[in-house]
Amino acid sequence: MKRSVVKSQFDLEIRRAKEAKEKLAKKRETRKVTQEKTGGKKKVSSKVARRIQQRLEKEEKEGKSADKDEGEDVEEEME
């Protein structure tokens, strides 16, 4: 941050607001660059990734154990 002689409290508030705005713009730009590098995917910890994988596997098992005939009927109706 730049330090200069401040004439009044109002000038100080204006300067701080401008600095905050510039800081947010810089953060936003950095975030955009990071998202482009990663392809927009968020990084998750191995613990979270494992939970997501377990949930997906559980949903697949429940879907397969349900009536299989219903799934075939739906496909035929769509065609």
N, CA, C and O of each residue as an XYZ file, in Angstrom:
316
protein
N       0.824     -1.172      0.000
C       0.000      0.000      0.000
C       0.876      1.247      0.000
O       1.939      1.292      0.620
N       0.405      2.226     -0.697
C       1.127      3.489     -0.763
C       0.736      4.345      0.438
O      -0.437      4.449      0.797
N       1.737      4.945      1.040
C       1.485      5.836      2.175
C       1.814      7.265      1.741
O       2.915      7.545      1.269
N       0.878      8.126      1.903
C       1.109      9.530      1.569
C       0.420     10.408      2.603
O      -0.360      9.928      3.426
N       0.712     11.667      2.548
C       0.103     12.612      3.479
C      -1.377     12.738      3.142
O      -1.747     12.983      1.993
N      -2.219     12.568      4.160
C      -3.663     12.597      3.950
C      -4.194     13.940      4.429
O      -3.904     14.374      5.544
N      -4.979     14.594      3.571
C      -5.519     15.905      3.917
C      -6.739     15.791      4.824
O      -6.936     16.612      5.720
N      -7.546     14.780      4.587
C      -8.749     14.650      5.406
C      -9.142     13.183      5.526
O      -8.622     12.327      4.810
N     -10.045     12.912      6.421
C     -10.545     11.549      6.610
C     -11.257     11.068      5.350
O     -11.171      9.892      4.998
N     -11.950     11.958      4.681
C     -12.681     11.611      3.461
C     -11.719     11.134      2.378
O     -11.983     10.138      1.703
N     -10.599     11.847      2.212
C      -9.596     11.445      1.226
C      -9.020     10.071      1.568
O      -8.764      9.254      0.684
N      -8.824      9.834      2.852
C      -8.301      8.549      3.302
C      -9.267      7.422      2.939
O      -8.847      6.379      2.438
N     -10.549      7.631      3.188
C     -11.560      6.618      2.876
C     -11.626      6.349      1.378
O     -11.758      5.200      0.956
N     -11.535      7.399      0.581
C     -11.567      7.231     -0.876
C     -10.364      6.416     -1.337
O     -10.499      5.502     -2.151
N      -9.186      6.754     -0.811
C      -7.973      6.034     -1.200
C      -8.067      4.558     -0.821
O      -7.704      3.688     -1.613
N      -8.552      4.274      0.382
C      -8.678      2.881      0.822
C      -9.685      2.118     -0.029
O      -9.479      0.943     -0.332
N     -10.766      2.775     -0.411
C     -11.768      2.127     -1.256
C     -11.171      1.775     -2.616
O     -11.415      0.691     -3.146
N     -10.391      2.691     -3.174
C      -9.743      2.431     -4.469
C      -8.765      1.272     -4.363
O      -8.720      0.408     -5.238
N      -7.980      1.254     -3.285
C      -7.014      0.180     -3.085
C      -7.719     -1.164     -2.928
O      -7.257     -2.172     -3.462
N      -8.824     -1.184     -2.204
C      -9.584     -2.424     -2.020
C     -10.145     -2.900     -3.351
O     -10.135     -4.095     -3.644
N     -10.629     -1.971     -4.151
C     -11.186     -2.313     -5.458
C     -10.106     -2.899     -6.368
O     -10.346     -3.885     -7.065
N      -8.923     -2.297     -6.361
C      -7.808     -2.804     -7.160
C      -7.385     -4.188     -6.690
O      -7.078     -5.060     -7.503
N      -7.371     -4.387     -5.381
C      -6.979     -5.678     -4.821
C      -7.960     -6.769     -5.248
O      -7.547     -7.868     -5.618
N      -9.261     -6.465     -5.195
C     -10.268     -7.433     -5.619
C     -10.152     -7.740     -7.107
O     -10.315     -8.888     -7.519
N      -9.873     -6.727     -7.909
C      -9.714     -6.936     -9.351
C      -8.525     -7.851     -9.620
O      -8.588     -8.718    -10.492
N      -7.455     -7.659     -8.883
C      -6.269     -8.499     -9.045
C      -6.576     -9.947     -8.656
O      -6.161    -10.878     -9.346
N      -7.303    -10.134     -7.550
C      -7.695    -11.483     -7.121
C      -8.563    -12.157     -8.176
O      -8.382    -13.335     -8.483
N      -9.511    -11.395     -8.729
C     -10.414    -11.927     -9.740
C      -9.624    -12.382    -10.971
O      -9.883    -13.450    -11.526
N      -8.668    -11.565    -11.385
C      -7.849    -11.893    -12.552
C      -7.032    -13.157    -12.290
O      -6.930    -14.027    -13.154
N      -6.453    -13.254    -11.095
C      -5.676    -14.433    -10.726
C      -6.558    -15.676    -10.725
O      -6.138    -16.740    -11.181
N      -7.776    -15.543    -10.216
C      -8.698    -16.674    -10.172
C      -9.054    -17.137    -11.585
O      -9.120    -18.339    -11.844
N      -9.282    -16.193    -12.496
C      -9.606    -16.554    -13.877
C      -8.463    -17.323    -14.520
O      -8.691    -18.322    -15.202
N      -7.235    -16.864    -14.308
C      -6.066    -17.535    -14.870
C      -5.950    -18.949    -14.306
O      -5.674    -19.895    -15.043
N      -6.160    -19.087    -13.011
C      -6.081    -20.400    -12.365
C      -7.146    -21.337    -12.909
O      -6.864    -22.510    -13.154
N      -8.367    -20.843    -13.104
C      -9.440    -21.675    -13.633
C      -9.135    -22.131    -15.049
O      -9.452    -23.263    -15.415
N      -8.524    -21.266    -15.851
C      -8.166    -21.655    -17.208
C      -7.124    -22.758    -17.194
O      -7.184    -23.681    -18.007
N      -6.173    -22.673    -16.282
C      -5.126    -23.688    -16.183
C      -5.699    -25.035    -15.766
O      -5.310    -26.069    -16.309
N      -6.617    -25.031    -14.810
C      -7.163    -26.282    -14.279
C      -8.375    -26.762    -15.059
O      -8.894    -27.841    -14.771
N      -8.833    -26.007    -16.021
C     -10.007    -26.406    -16.785
C     -11.296    -26.158    -16.032
O     -12.323    -26.746    -16.373
N     -11.277    -25.318    -15.032
C     -12.480    -24.991    -14.279
C     -12.845    -26.018    -13.228
O     -13.889    -25.902    -12.587
N     -12.004    -27.021    -13.042
C     -12.301    -28.051    -12.043
C     -11.724    -27.640    -10.698
O     -10.611    -27.122    -10.609
N     -12.500    -27.881     -9.668
C     -12.033    -27.569     -8.326
C     -11.178    -28.718     -7.820
O     -11.437    -29.884     -8.118
N     -10.165    -28.372     -7.058
C      -9.341    -29.398     -6.440
C     -10.038    -29.862     -5.167
O     -10.534    -29.049     -4.386
N     -10.069    -31.169     -4.967
C     -10.657    -31.712     -3.747
C      -9.626    -32.604     -3.078
O      -8.762    -33.180     -3.739
N      -9.725    -32.710     -1.785
C      -8.801    -33.557     -1.053
C      -9.111    -35.017     -1.354
O     -10.197    -35.342     -1.834
N      -8.168    -35.884     -1.074
C      -8.356    -37.307     -1.336
C      -9.521    -37.856     -0.519
O     -10.232    -38.754     -0.969
N      -9.712    -37.320      0.671
C     -10.809    -37.758      1.538
C     -12.155    -37.452      0.887
O     -13.043    -38.304      0.860
N     -12.304    -36.242      0.366
C     -13.549    -35.846     -0.284
C     -13.745    -36.641     -1.569
O     -14.856    -37.080     -1.865
N     -12.672    -36.829     -2.331
C     -12.764    -37.589     -3.578
C     -13.214    -39.022     -3.298
O     -14.016    -39.580     -4.047
N     -12.708    -39.609     -2.237
C     -13.084    -40.976     -1.870
C     -14.566    -41.043     -1.506
O     -15.252    -41.989     -1.893
N     -15.062    -40.063     -0.774
C     -16.489    -40.033     -0.407
C     -17.367    -39.887     -1.642
O     -18.404    -40.542     -1.748
N     -16.962    -39.038     -2.568
C     -17.736    -38.853     -3.796
C     -17.785    -40.156     -4.578
O     -18.842    -40.547     -5.072
N     -16.644    -40.829     -4.691
C     -16.580    -42.094     -5.425
C     -17.471    -43.145     -4.766
O     -18.171    -43.881     -5.461
N     -17.455    -43.224     -3.442
C     -18.295    -44.187     -2.732
C     -19.768    -43.898     -2.957
O     -20.562    -44.822     -3.133
N     -20.140    -42.629     -2.953
C     -21.540    -42.254     -3.172
C     -21.979    -42.639     -4.586
O     -23.082    -43.151     -4.776
N     -21.122    -42.395     -5.572
C     -21.461    -42.750     -6.952
C     -21.627    -44.262     -7.107
O     -22.557    -44.729     -7.764
N     -20.715    -45.018     -6.497
C     -20.810    -46.477     -6.567
C     -22.089    -46.967     -5.895
O     -22.744    -47.879     -6.399
N     -22.444    -46.375     -4.776
C     -23.658    -46.759     -4.052
C     -24.892    -46.479     -4.903
O     -25.805    -47.302     -4.970
N     -24.918    -45.312     -5.556
C     -26.058    -44.964     -6.407
C     -26.172    -45.919     -7.594
O     -27.278    -46.290     -7.985
N     -25.035    -46.320     -8.170
C     -25.055    -47.266     -9.285
C     -25.608    -48.616     -8.840
O     -26.415    -49.221     -9.547
N     -25.180    -49.088     -7.675
C     -25.657    -50.373     -7.170
C     -27.153    -50.331     -6.918
O     -27.866    -51.276     -7.257
N     -27.636    -49.242     -6.326
C     -29.068    -49.108     -6.053
C     -29.856    -49.049     -7.351
O     -30.952    -49.603     -7.433
N     -29.327    -48.400     -8.344
C     -29.997    -48.291     -9.638
C     -30.073    -49.636    -10.341
O     -31.081    -49.934    -10.982
N     -29.036    -50.454    -10.238
C     -29.012    -51.767    -10.886
C     -29.901    -52.758    -10.156
O     -30.519    -53.617    -10.786
N     -29.974    -52.651     -8.836
C     -30.784    -53.584     -8.068
C     -32.273    -53.269     -8.202
O     -33.105    -54.126     -7.904
N     -32.625    -52.072     -8.641
C     -34.026    -51.714     -8.865
C     -34.532    -52.487    -10.081
O     -33.771    -53.192    -10.743
N     -35.820    -52.345    -10.363
C     -36.401    -53.072    -11.489
C     -35.687    -52.719    -12.783
O     -35.670    -51.560    -13.196
N     -35.099    -53.723    -13.420
C     -34.384    -53.494    -14.670
C     -35.362    -53.324    -15.819
O     -35.061    -52.634    -16.793
N     -36.533    -53.947    -15.715
C     -37.521    -53.859    -16.789
C     -37.992    -52.425    -16.998
O     -38.257    -52.016    -18.129
N     -38.097    -51.675    -15.934
C     -38.556    -50.293    -16.050
C     -37.604    -49.480    -16.911
O     -38.048    -48.662    -17.716
N     -36.325    -49.689    -16.757
C     -35.344    -48.970    -17.554
C     -35.488    -49.285    -19.027
O     -35.358    -48.394    -19.866
N     -35.757    -50.547    -19.360
C     -35.928    -50.932    -20.756
C     -37.190    -50.307    -21.329
O     -37.187    -49.855    -22.474
N     -38.276    -50.274    -20.547
C     -39.523    -49.675    -21.019
C     -39.327    -48.196    -21.334
O     -39.846    -47.687    -22.327
N     -38.591    -47.530    -20.496
C     -38.361    -46.106    -20.703
C     -37.606    -45.894    -22.004
O     -37.925    -44.977    -22.761
N     -36.611    -46.727    -22.273
C     -35.843    -46.593    -23.506
C     -36.726    -46.824    -24.722
O     -36.602    -46.111    -25.718
N     -37.617    -47.813    -24.658
C     -38.491    -48.106    -25.784
C     -39.460    -46.960    -26.032
O     -39.731    -46.620    -27.184
N     -39.986    -46.361    -24.970
C     -40.923    -45.258    -25.122
C     -40.251    -44.048    -25.744
O     -40.875    -43.316    -26.511
N     -39.002    -43.837    -25.424
C     -38.291    -42.684    -25.958
C     -38.017    -42.842    -27.448
O     -37.987    -41.854    -28.182
N     -37.817    -44.070    -27.895
C     -37.531    -44.314    -29.310
C     -38.793    -44.172    -30.092
O     -38.784    -44.336    -31.312
